[in-house]
Amino acid sequence: MRAMQCELCGGTDIVKEDDFFVCQSCGMKYTPENAKKMMIDGVVNIQGTVKLDNTKLIDNYLSISRNAYDSGNSKEAEEYANKVLEIDPTNYKALYLKGVAAGWQTSGMNNRIPEAVDCFALAIENCADEQKLEDLKETVANDVSKLTLAMMRLRCEIYKKLPSEENAISLFAEAKKRGIRIMMDLVLNHTSDEHRWFLEAKKSKDNPYHDYYVWRDGEEGVYPNDMNSVFGGPAWEWVPELGQYYFHQFSVKQPDLNWENPKVRRELYDMILWWMEKGAGGFRLDVIDQIAKEPDLKITNNGPKLHEFLRELSRETFQKGDMITVGEAWGATPEIAKKYSNPDGSEFSMVFQFEHIMLDQEEGKEKWDTIPLNMVKLKKCLAKWQNTLYQTGWNSLFMNNHDLPRIVSRWGNDGKYRKESAKMLATMLHGMQGTPYIYQGEELGMTNVQFDSIEDYEDIETLNMYKERLEKGYQPEEIMHSIYARSRDNARTPMQWIGEENGGFTTGEPWFTVNPNYIRINAKEALEDENSVFYYYQKLIRLRKENPVFVDGKFDLLLPEDEKIFTYTRTDEHTKMLVCANFTDEEVSCPLLDEWKDGEVWIRNYEDDREGNVLRPYEAVIIGTAVNIVKAG
């Protein structure tokens, strides 16, 4: 004879009660026939003729779950709460225990507090006893408060303050006192290969961080496909200990994040919220149009899920505060930009687009293959963006940044007419609708640099290009000419403050060589010259603040086929203004100026004013006039 063992819970304490044998652990009832069979065969096939009473089993599981939670074993507590919910999905006690147990299992890589809150809500929904319901609500409120506090502490531990972060927080506070808001550069597409996430990801395929990045199985030397990185070479890097490749659109030291993983997105959102709490006023989002990549289809920017991800990002972060946001989107078109900068705030405030800034690149070739700027194309390009986004989105206005050569050397004249052409370019841009961005040194008229040797350059893209073109048979002089024109290092030379050693940037050794022209081009010199580029930028900014037409005026391009003059009007209900700029080092006749001779000259980039319709080399002027309003009747 075998000892009886309950087929439901495994209990052996089975006692005869009335006409049944009852498991004392779970309450399962067996007929005498089934009990006898159990003792002989050890197996019972219950046909369902006996109604099961699981009350004791549920109470037993709840007791185990509660005891496990009280002893600090949240995993076991959740396990037995789930056992109850398999039997009774509406058991409010089990729902509560599952929620609190899940919540306290939250970690830096797995935020389970939203799951806990969902369980709490279901527990409250399924509690029918009014008195117990009130007690439950109070308990839940206390638990949510504790879990929230714990999560905040966890964030502080994960994103603990380093000296640089302390400096940033101090900067936020000091800037706020002066009516200034600080925007931060935010990189959400990739991390460093030295980031703790990636170090964990490389340990094993089962590591919780492994799926934070984009991996593909393969063989060493046989790439998943033929995609190349932006900086040259394959976009895939082999990790022998895993037998996998990871994807990197940029440097091999910048593995791409897997935005398909919701845990990655949650981690990024928490980081952003942390900075928002510290006082950040906004964010510039690095290569944000590349987060929805599909490398198997060779899709890097404008992936199918891009705007789905961006709307979630905005909803979970930026919309919770008063943020200015601008996305770097190399693949943006005016129509796509309407989505990015929709006035409803569902994505960003605006985007950086680069269509205009690529017009001096030979079509079909690399950025190093330059051609003279086509003025007609430039005007039509900028006009397209002005008109397409009018009242439907918002433009960002820029010609310089950390990835681009200095505009005064690129489209102006950094020799004889450096100041004039720097002011002209600023006038042309700042007269348009959108938010102007002034890159460090642009307001001084800082120029490109021409180092003698490739050894003096730091930019990885520049160094890779030099090596690749040497291997293709290019002459060093030819390659250096391209570097002088287009290297990112042109924008990365240290700020030129004074005409003394290292331009006043540091008393130590600068990370990168200062442009030798710091002796004559520096902030101190600009402040001592009332006609400097710096003071001209101040005048432009003042004009924009004082005249609403800069904000709301409709853009109309004039002389679209003229190859020397860039001219347009901006018009609102009260004011019309003319912006006129000569892009050459020659005097150019502009008959339009005759039509505006009675208007008020708001700003001119030459020191002396003069009448007539001739624009001097790189001359620019803005003229304003009142709009004649004809009233009915």
C-alpha positions as CSV (number, residue, x, y, z in Angstrom):
1,M,0.0,0.0,0.0
2,R,1.2,3.6,-0.8
3,A,0.9,6.6,1.4
4,M,-1.7,9.0,-0.1
5,Q,-0.3,12.1,-1.7
6,C,-2.4,15.0,-3.0
7,E,-2.2,15.3,-6.7
8,L,-2.9,19.0,-6.6
9,C,-0.4,20.3,-4.0
10,G,1.6,17.2,-3.1
11,G,0.5,17.2,0.6
12,T,0.4,14.0,2.5
13,D,-1.8,15.1,5.3
14,I,-5.1,13.6,4.0
15,V,-7.9,13.0,6.5
16,K,-11.3,11.4,6.1
17,E,-14.1,13.9,6.6
18,D,-17.7,12.7,6.2
19,D,-17.9,10.9,2.9
20,F,-14.6,12.2,1.5
21,F,-10.8,12.2,2.0
22,V,-9.7,15.8,2.3
23,C,-6.2,17.2,1.8
24,Q,-5.4,19.4,4.9
25,S,-3.0,21.6,2.9
26,C,-5.2,22.6,0.0
27,G,-8.7,21.3,0.7
28,M,-8.8,19.0,-2.3
29,K,-11.5,16.3,-1.8
30,Y,-11.2,12.7,-2.9
31,T,-14.0,10.1,-3.1
32,P,-13.3,6.8,-1.2
33,E,-12.8,5.1,-4.6
34,N,-10.2,7.6,-5.7
35,A,-8.5,7.4,-2.3
36,K,-8.3,3.6,-2.6
37,K,-6.9,3.8,-6.1
38,M,-4.3,6.4,-4.9
39,M,-3.1,4.0,-2.2
40,I,-2.8,1.1,-4.7
41,D,-1.6,2.8,-7.9
42,G,-0.3,6.1,-6.7
43,V,-2.1,7.8,-9.6
44,V,-5.6,9.3,-9.7
45,N,-7.3,10.7,-12.8
46,I,-10.0,13.0,-11.4
47,Q,-12.9,13.3,-13.8
48,G,-14.3,16.5,-12.3
49,T,-17.2,14.9,-10.5
50,V,-16.1,16.5,-7.2
51,K,-16.2,20.3,-6.9
52,L,-12.8,21.5,-5.8
53,D,-12.5,23.8,-2.8
54,N,-9.2,25.6,-3.1
55,T,-9.6,27.9,-0.2
56,K,-7.1,26.2,2.0
57,L,-4.5,26.0,-0.9
58,I,-4.9,29.7,-1.6
59,D,-4.6,30.6,2.0
60,N,-1.5,28.5,2.2
61,Y,0.1,30.1,-0.8
62,L,-0.8,33.6,0.5
63,S,0.8,32.8,3.8
64,I,4.0,31.6,2.2
65,S,4.1,34.7,0.0
66,R,3.6,37.0,2.9
67,N,6.2,35.3,5.0
68,A,8.7,35.4,2.1
69,Y,8.1,39.1,1.6
70,D,8.4,39.8,5.3
71,S,11.7,38.0,5.4
72,G,13.1,40.0,2.4
73,N,12.7,37.3,-0.3
74,S,10.7,39.2,-2.9
75,K,11.3,36.6,-5.6
76,E,9.7,33.8,-3.6
77,A,6.9,36.2,-2.5
78,E,6.1,36.9,-6.2
79,E,6.3,33.3,-7.1
80,Y,3.6,32.2,-4.6
81,A,1.5,35.2,-5.3
82,N,1.5,34.1,-8.9
83,K,0.4,30.6,-7.8
84,V,-2.6,32.1,-6.3
85,L,-3.4,34.2,-9.4
86,E,-3.2,31.0,-11.5
87,I,-6.1,29.7,-9.5
88,D,-7.9,33.0,-8.9
89,P,-6.8,35.9,-11.1
90,T,-8.9,38.4,-9.2
91,N,-7.6,37.7,-5.7
92,Y,-6.8,41.2,-4.4
93,K,-4.4,39.9,-1.7
94,A,-2.3,38.1,-4.3
95,L,-2.4,41.1,-6.6
96,Y,-1.1,43.3,-3.9
97,L,1.6,40.9,-2.8
98,K,2.7,40.5,-6.4
99,G,2.9,44.2,-6.9
100,V,4.9,45.0,-3.8
101,A,7.2,42.1,-4.4
102,A,7.8,43.1,-8.0
103,G,8.4,46.7,-7.0
104,W,11.1,45.9,-4.6
105,Q,12.9,43.8,-7.3
106,T,13.6,47.0,-9.2
107,S,17.2,47.5,-10.3
108,G,19.1,49.8,-12.5
109,M,18.6,47.5,-15.5
110,N,15.0,46.6,-14.7
111,N,12.5,49.1,-13.4
112,R,9.4,47.2,-12.2
113,I,7.7,50.0,-10.4
114,P,5.2,50.6,-13.3
115,E,4.3,46.8,-13.1
116,A,3.8,47.2,-9.3
117,V,1.5,50.1,-9.8
118,D,-0.6,48.1,-12.3
119,C,-0.9,45.3,-9.8
120,F,-1.9,47.7,-7.0
121,A,-4.6,49.2,-9.3
122,L,-6.0,45.7,-10.0
123,A,-6.0,44.8,-6.3
124,I,-8.0,47.9,-5.5
125,E,-10.4,47.2,-8.3
126,N,-11.0,43.6,-7.1
127,C,-11.4,44.3,-3.4
128,A,-15.1,44.2,-2.6
129,D,-15.0,44.7,1.1
130,E,-15.4,48.4,1.8
131,Q,-13.4,48.5,5.1
132,K,-10.6,46.3,3.7
133,L,-10.6,48.5,0.6
134,E,-9.8,51.7,2.6
135,D,-7.0,49.9,4.5
136,L,-5.7,48.6,1.2
137,K,-5.6,52.1,-0.4
138,E,-3.7,53.4,2.6
139,T,-1.2,50.5,2.4
140,V,-0.7,51.0,-1.3
141,A,-0.2,54.7,-1.0
142,N,2.6,54.1,1.6
143,D,4.2,51.4,-0.6
144,V,4.1,53.6,-3.7
145,S,5.8,56.4,-1.7
146,K,8.5,54.1,-0.4
147,L,9.1,52.6,-3.8
148,T,9.3,56.0,-5.4
149,L,11.9,57.2,-2.8
150,A,13.9,54.0,-3.3
151,M,13.9,54.6,-7.1
152,M,15.1,58.1,-6.7
153,R,17.9,56.9,-4.5
154,L,18.7,54.2,-7.0
155,R,18.9,56.9,-9.8
156,C,21.3,58.9,-7.6
157,E,23.4,55.9,-7.2
158,I,23.4,55.0,-10.9
159,Y,23.9,58.6,-12.0
160,K,26.0,59.7,-9.0
161,K,27.4,63.1,-9.0
162,L,30.9,63.4,-10.4
163,P,32.8,66.6,-10.1
164,S,31.8,67.6,-13.7
165,E,28.1,67.0,-12.8
166,E,28.4,69.1,-9.7
167,N,29.9,71.9,-11.9
168,A,27.0,71.5,-14.4
169,I,24.4,71.8,-11.6
170,S,26.2,74.9,-10.3
171,L,26.2,76.3,-13.8
172,F,22.5,75.7,-14.2
173,A,21.9,77.7,-11.0
174,E,24.2,80.6,-11.8
175,A,22.8,80.8,-15.3
176,K,19.2,80.8,-14.0
177,K,20.0,83.9,-11.9
178,R,21.0,85.7,-15.1
179,G,18.0,84.6,-17.1
180,I,19.9,82.0,-19.0
181,R,18.9,78.4,-19.6
182,I,21.5,75.7,-20.3
183,M,21.0,73.1,-23.0
184,M,22.8,69.9,-22.8
185,D,24.2,67.7,-25.6
186,L,22.3,64.3,-25.3
187,V,23.6,61.2,-27.0
188,L,20.9,58.5,-27.2
189,N,22.1,56.5,-30.3
190,H,25.2,54.9,-28.8
191,T,27.5,54.7,-25.8
192,S,31.2,54.4,-25.3
193,D,32.7,50.8,-25.5
194,E,34.0,51.6,-22.0
195,H,30.5,52.2,-20.6
196,R,29.5,49.8,-17.9
197,W,26.5,48.6,-19.9
198,F,28.7,47.5,-22.8
199,L,31.3,46.0,-20.5
200,E,28.5,43.8,-19.0
201,A,27.0,43.1,-22.5
202,K,30.3,41.6,-23.6
203,K,30.4,39.1,-20.8
204,S,27.8,36.7,-22.2
205,K,24.8,36.4,-24.4
206,D,22.7,35.8,-21.3
207,N,23.9,38.9,-19.5
208,P,20.9,41.3,-18.9
209,Y,22.8,44.1,-20.7
210,H,23.6,42.1,-23.8
211,D,20.4,43.1,-25.5
212,Y,21.1,46.7,-24.8
213,Y,23.1,46.7,-28.0
214,V,22.8,45.5,-31.6
215,W,24.4,42.1,-32.1
216,R,24.6,39.6,-34.9
217,D,25.9,36.0,-35.0
218,G,28.6,35.3,-37.5
219,E,32.1,34.1,-38.3
220,E,35.2,36.2,-37.8
221,G,36.0,38.0,-41.1
222,V,32.6,37.4,-42.5
223,Y,30.5,40.5,-41.7
224,P,26.7,40.4,-41.4
225,N,26.6,42.7,-44.4
226,D,28.7,45.3,-46.2
227,M,27.7,48.4,-44.3
228,N,30.4,50.9,-43.5
229,S,30.6,53.3,-40.6
230,V,30.4,57.0,-41.0
231,F,34.1,57.3,-40.0
232,G,35.3,54.7,-42.4
233,G,35.7,50.9,-42.3
234,P,33.1,48.2,-41.6
235,A,30.2,49.1,-39.3
236,W,30.6,45.7,-37.5
237,E,33.1,44.7,-34.9
238,W,33.9,41.1,-34.0
239,V,33.9,40.0,-30.3
240,P,35.5,36.5,-30.3
241,E,34.5,35.5,-26.8
242,L,30.8,35.8,-27.9
243,G,31.1,34.7,-31.5
244,Q,29.2,37.8,-32.5
245,Y,29.5,41.2,-34.2
246,Y,28.2,44.4,-32.7
247,F,27.0,47.3,-34.8
248,H,28.5,50.8,-34.7
249,Q,27.5,53.5,-37.1
250,F,30.3,55.7,-36.0
251,S,33.6,54.8,-34.2
252,V,34.3,51.2,-33.3
253,K,34.4,52.7,-29.7
254,Q,30.8,53.8,-30.0
255,P,28.5,50.7,-30.1
256,D,24.9,51.5,-31.1
257,L,22.1,51.1,-28.6
258,N,19.2,48.8,-29.3
259,W,16.1,51.0,-29.1
260,E,13.9,48.0,-29.7
261,N,14.6,47.0,-26.1
262,P,12.1,48.8,-23.8
263,K,14.6,48.5,-20.9
264,V,17.1,50.6,-22.9
265,R,14.5,53.3,-23.5
266,R,13.5,53.3,-19.9
267,E,17.1,53.7,-18.7
268,L,17.5,56.6,-21.1
269,Y,14.3,58.3,-20.0
270,D,15.3,58.0,-16.4
271,M,18.6,59.6,-17.1
272,I,16.9,62.5,-18.9
273,L,14.5,63.0,-16.1
274,W,17.4,63.1,-13.7
275,W,19.0,65.9,-15.6
276,M,15.7,67.8,-15.9
277,E,15.3,67.6,-12.1
278,K,18.8,69.1,-11.7
279,G,17.9,72.1,-13.8
280,A,18.8,71.4,-17.5
281,G,16.9,73.9,-19.7
282,G,16.8,71.7,-22.8
283,F,18.7,69.3,-24.9
284,R,20.4,68.9,-28.3
285,L,19.9,65.3,-29.4
286,D,22.8,63.9,-31.2
287,V,22.1,62.0,-34.5
288,I,18.6,61.3,-33.2
289,D,17.2,60.3,-36.6
290,Q,19.4,57.2,-36.4
291,I,17.9,55.5,-33.3
292,A,15.4,53.4,-35.2
293,K,18.0,51.7,-37.3
294,E,17.5,48.4,-39.1
295,P,21.0,47.3,-40.0
296,D,19.8,44.1,-41.7
297,L,18.0,46.3,-44.2
298,K,20.8,48.8,-44.3
299,I,18.5,51.5,-42.8
300,T,20.3,53.9,-40.5
301,N,18.3,57.1,-40.5
302,N,14.5,57.7,-40.7
303,G,13.7,54.1,-39.8
304,P,10.1,52.9,-39.7
305,K,9.7,53.3,-36.0
306,L,11.5,56.6,-35.6
307,H,8.6,58.9,-34.9
308,E,7.0,56.2,-32.7
309,F,10.1,56.2,-30.6
310,L,10.4,60.0,-30.6
311,R,6.8,60.6,-29.5
312,E,7.3,58.1,-26.6
313,L,10.6,59.9,-25.7
314,S,8.9,63.3,-25.6
315,R,5.9,62.0,-23.7
316,E,8.0,60.3,-21.0
317,T,10.5,63.2,-20.6
318,F,10.4,66.6,-22.3
319,Q,6.6,67.1,-21.9
320,K,7.0,66.7,-18.1
321,G,8.9,70.1,-18.0
322,D,9.5,73.3,-19.9
323,M,12.2,72.1,-22.3
324,I,13.8,73.5,-25.5
325,T,14.8,70.6,-27.7
326,V,16.5,70.3,-31.0
327,G,17.2,67.1,-32.8
328,E,20.3,66.6,-35.1
329,A,18.8,65.0,-38.2
330,W,21.1,64.7,-41.2
331,G,18.4,62.9,-43.2
332,A,15.6,65.4,-42.5
333,T,13.5,66.9,-45.3
334,P,11.1,69.8,-44.8
335,E,8.1,67.4,-44.7
336,I,9.8,65.2,-42.1
337,A,10.8,68.3,-40.1
338,K,7.1,69.2,-39.8
339,K,6.7,66.1,-37.7
340,Y,9.9,66.8,-35.6
341,S,8.8,70.4,-34.9
342,N,5.0,70.1,-34.8
343,P,3.6,72.9,-32.7
344,D,1.7,70.4,-30.6
345,G,5.1,69.5,-28.9
346,S,4.7,65.8,-29.6
347,E,8.4,65.5,-30.6
348,F,10.9,68.4,-30.5
349,S,11.0,72.1,-30.6
350,M,13.0,72.1,-33.8
351,V,15.7,70.1,-35.7
352,F,19.1,70.7,-37.2
353,Q,18.9,69.9,-40.9
354,F,21.9,69.9,-43.2
355,E,20.6,70.2,-46.7
356,H,21.9,73.8,-47.2
357,I,25.3,73.0,-45.6
358,M,26.1,70.2,-48.0
359,L,25.7,72.3,-51.2
360,D,29.4,72.8,-51.7
361,Q,30.0,69.0,-51.8
362,E,30.3,67.3,-55.2
363,E,27.2,65.3,-55.8
364,G,27.6,61.6,-55.4
365,K,31.0,61.9,-53.7
366,E,32.3,62.3,-50.2
367,K,32.3,65.5,-48.2
368,W,36.0,66.0,-48.9
369,D,35.3,66.5,-52.6
370,T,34.4,70.2,-52.5
371,I,33.0,72.5,-55.2
372,P,32.3,76.2,-55.2
373,L,29.1,77.2,-53.5
374,N,26.1,77.5,-56.0
375,M,24.3,80.6,-54.8
376,V,21.2,79.9,-56.7
377,K,20.8,76.5,-55.1
378,L,21.6,77.9,-51.6
379,K,18.9,80.5,-51.9
380,K,16.3,78.1,-53.2
381,C,17.1,75.5,-50.5
382,L,16.8,78.0,-47.6
383,A,13.7,79.5,-49.1
384,K,12.1,76.0,-49.3
385,W,12.7,75.4,-45.6
386,Q,11.4,78.9,-44.7
387,N,8.2,78.5,-46.7
388,T,7.5,74.8,-45.9
389,L,7.7,75.2,-42.2
390,Y,5.9,78.6,-42.0
391,Q,3.2,78.3,-39.4
392,T,3.5,74.4,-39.5
393,G,6.9,73.9,-37.7
394,W,10.0,75.8,-36.7
395,N,13.4,76.3,-38.3
396,S,16.8,76.2,-36.6
397,L,19.3,78.7,-38.1
398,F,22.9,77.8,-38.2
399,M,26.0,77.6,-40.4
400,N,28.6,76.5,-37.8
401,N,28.9,73.6,-35.3
402,H,31.4,71.2,-33.9
403,D,31.2,69.0,-37.0
404,L,31.5,71.7,-39.6
405,P,34.4,74.0,-40.9
406,R,34.2,77.7,-40.0
407,I,31.7,79.4,-42.2
408,V,33.7,82.6,-42.7
409,S,36.5,80.4,-44.3
410,R,34.0,78.3,-46.1
411,W,31.5,80.7,-47.7
412,G,33.1,84.1,-46.8
413,N,36.6,85.6,-47.1
414,D,38.8,84.9,-44.1
415,G,41.5,87.2,-45.4
416,K,40.9,90.8,-46.5
417,Y,37.2,90.8,-45.9
418,R,37.0,88.6,-42.8
419,K,35.0,91.0,-40.7
420,E,32.7,92.1,-43.5
421,S,32.0,88.6,-44.7
422,A,31.4,87.2,-41.2
423,K,28.9,90.0,-40.6
424,M,27.3,89.5,-44.0
425,L,26.7,85.8,-43.4
426,A,25.3,86.5,-39.9
427,T,22.9,89.1,-41.4
428,M,21.6,86.7,-44.1
429,L,20.9,84.0,-41.6
430,H,19.5,86.0,-38.7
431,G,17.0,87.7,-40.9
432,M,15.1,84.4,-41.4
433,Q,12.4,82.7,-39.3
434,G,13.7,80.3,-36.7
435,T,16.0,80.1,-33.8
436,P,19.6,81.2,-34.5
437,Y,22.5,79.2,-33.1
438,I,25.9,80.8,-32.6
439,Y,28.8,78.4,-32.3
440,Q,31.7,79.4,-30.1
441,G,34.1,81.7,-31.9
442,E,31.6,82.5,-34.7
443,E,30.8,85.7,-33.0
444,L,34.5,86.6,-33.2
445,G,34.9,85.6,-36.8
446,M,37.3,82.7,-36.0
447,T,38.6,80.9,-39.0
448,N,39.7,77.5,-40.2
449,V,43.2,76.3,-39.3
450,Q,45.9,74.9,-41.6
451,F,48.4,72.8,-39.7
452,D,51.5,71.7,-41.5
453,S,51.3,68.0,-40.7
454,I,48.6,65.3,-40.4
455,E,50.2,64.6,-37.0
456,D,48.7,67.9,-35.7
457,Y,45.1,66.6,-36.3
458,E,43.0,64.7,-33.8
459,D,39.6,64.0,-35.5
460,I,39.1,60.3,-36.2
461,E,37.2,61.0,-39.4
462,T,40.0,63.2,-40.7
463,L,42.7,60.6,-39.8
464,N,40.8,57.7,-41.3
465,M,40.2,59.6,-44.5
466,Y,43.9,60.6,-44.8
467,K,44.9,56.9,-44.5
468,E,42.3,55.6,-46.9
469,R,43.1,58.2,-49.6
470,L,46.8,57.6,-49.3
471,E,46.1,53.9,-50.0
472,K,44.1,54.9,-53.0
473,G,47.0,56.9,-54.5
474,Y,46.1,60.5,-53.6
475,Q,49.0,62.8,-53.1
476,P,49.5,64.1,-49.5
477,E,49.2,67.7,-50.6
478,E,45.8,67.0,-52.3
479,I,44.5,65.3,-49.1
480,M,45.7,68.2,-46.9
481,H,43.9,70.6,-49.1
482,S,40.6,68.8,-48.4
483,I,41.4,68.7,-44.7
484,Y,42.0,72.5,-44.7
485,A,38.6,72.9,-46.2
486,R,36.4,70.4,-44.5
487,S,38.0,68.8,-41.4
488,R,35.9,68.9,-38.2
489,D,39.1,70.0,-36.4
490,N,38.6,73.4,-37.9
491,A,35.8,74.0,-35.5
492,R,37.5,72.3,-32.6
493,T,40.5,74.5,-32.0
494,P,40.4,76.1,-28.5
495,M,38.5,79.3,-27.9
496,Q,40.6,82.4,-28.5
497,W,40.2,84.7,-25.6
498,I,43.3,86.9,-25.6
499,G,46.4,87.4,-27.8
500,E,48.7,85.7,-25.3
501,E,50.1,82.1,-25.0
502,N,47.5,79.5,-25.9
503,G,45.0,82.3,-26.6
504,G,44.2,82.4,-22.9
505,F,42.4,79.1,-23.2
506,T,44.7,77.5,-20.5
507,T,47.9,78.1,-18.6
508,G,48.7,74.4,-19.1
509,E,48.9,72.2,-22.2
510,P,45.8,72.5,-24.3
511,W,44.2,69.3,-25.5
512,F,44.5,70.6,-29.1
513,T,46.7,73.2,-30.7
514,V,45.3,76.7,-30.8
515,N,44.9,78.4,-34.2
516,P,48.0,80.5,-34.6
517,N,45.9,83.5,-35.6
518,Y,44.8,83.9,-32.0
519,I,47.3,86.8,-31.7
520,R,45.0,89.0,-33.8
521,I,41.6,87.2,-33.6
522,N,40.4,86.9,-30.0
523,A,37.7,88.1,-27.6
524,K,39.8,90.8,-26.0
525,E,40.5,92.4,-29.4
526,A,36.8,92.2,-30.3
527,L,35.7,93.9,-27.1
528,E,38.1,96.8,-27.8
529,D,36.8,97.3,-31.4
530,E,33.4,99.0,-31.5
531,N,33.0,97.7,-35.1
532,S,33.9,94.1,-34.3
533,V,32.0,91.0,-35.4
534,F,31.1,90.5,-31.8
535,Y,29.2,93.8,-31.4
536,Y,27.5,93.3,-34.8
537,Y,26.1,90.0,-33.4
538,Q,24.8,91.9,-30.4
539,K,23.0,94.4,-32.7
540,L,21.4,91.6,-34.7
541,I,20.2,89.9,-31.6
542,R,18.7,93.2,-30.3
543,L,16.9,93.7,-33.6
544,R,15.4,90.3,-33.4
545,K,14.1,90.9,-29.9
546,E,12.7,94.3,-30.7
547,N,10.9,93.5,-34.0
548,P,8.2,90.9,-34.2
549,V,8.6,90.6,-38.0
550,F,11.7,88.5,-37.3
551,V,9.5,86.0,-35.5
552,D,6.2,85.9,-37.5
553,G,7.0,87.6,-40.9
554,K,6.3,85.7,-44.1
555,F,9.5,84.9,-46.1
556,D,9.6,85.9,-49.8
557,L,12.8,85.2,-51.9
558,L,13.7,87.9,-54.4
559,L,16.1,87.6,-57.4
560,P,16.2,83.8,-57.1
561,E,18.4,83.4,-60.2
562,D,21.0,86.0,-59.2
563,E,24.4,84.4,-58.6
564,K,25.9,87.1,-56.4
565,I,23.1,88.7,-54.3
566,F,21.0,86.9,-51.6
567,T,17.9,89.0,-51.0
568,Y,14.5,88.4,-49.4
569,T,11.7,90.1,-47.6
570,R,9.9,89.3,-44.3
571,T,6.4,90.7,-43.9
572,D,3.9,90.7,-41.0
573,E,0.7,92.9,-40.6
574,H,2.7,95.9,-39.4
575,T,6.2,95.7,-40.9
576,K,8.1,94.7,-44.0
577,M,11.8,94.4,-44.1
578,L,14.4,93.8,-46.8
579,V,17.5,91.7,-46.3
580,C,20.1,92.1,-48.9
581,A,23.6,90.5,-49.0
582,N,26.5,90.5,-51.5
583,F,28.3,87.1,-51.4
584,T,31.2,88.3,-53.5
585,D,34.4,90.3,-53.1
586,E,33.2,92.7,-55.9
587,E,30.9,95.7,-55.9
588,V,27.5,94.6,-57.2
589,S,24.6,96.7,-58.4
590,C,21.2,95.9,-56.7
591,P,18.4,98.0,-58.2
592,L,16.0,96.7,-55.5
593,L,17.7,99.2,-53.1
594,D,16.3,102.0,-55.2
595,E,12.8,100.8,-54.4
596,W,13.6,100.9,-50.6
597,K,15.4,104.2,-50.5
598,D,12.7,105.7,-48.2
599,G,13.0,102.8,-45.7
600,E,14.9,102.9,-42.5
601,V,18.3,101.2,-42.4
602,W,18.1,98.9,-39.4
603,I,21.6,97.5,-39.7
604,R,24.5,97.6,-42.1
605,N,27.8,95.7,-41.9
606,Y,30.0,98.6,-43.1
607,E,30.9,101.4,-40.7
608,D,29.7,104.2,-43.0
609,D,26.3,104.5,-44.5
610,R,25.8,105.5,-48.1
611,E,23.1,106.0,-50.7
612,G,22.7,104.3,-54.0
613,N,22.1,100.7,-55.2
614,V,25.7,99.4,-55.2
615,L,26.6,96.8,-52.6
616,R,30.3,96.8,-51.6
617,P,32.3,93.5,-51.2
618,Y,30.4,91.3,-48.8
619,E,28.1,94.2,-47.8
620,A,24.8,93.3,-46.1
621,V,21.9,95.6,-45.1
622,I,18.5,95.2,-43.4
623,I,15.9,97.9,-44.2
624,G,12.5,98.2,-42.5
625,T,9.3,100.0,-43.4
626,A,5.8,100.2,-42.2
627,V,3.1,98.2,-44.0
628,N,0.4,100.3,-45.5
629,I,-2.8,99.0,-44.0
630,V,-6.0,99.9,-46.0
631,K,-9.1,99.7,-43.9
632,A,-12.5,98.9,-45.4
633,G,-14.9,101.9,-45.6
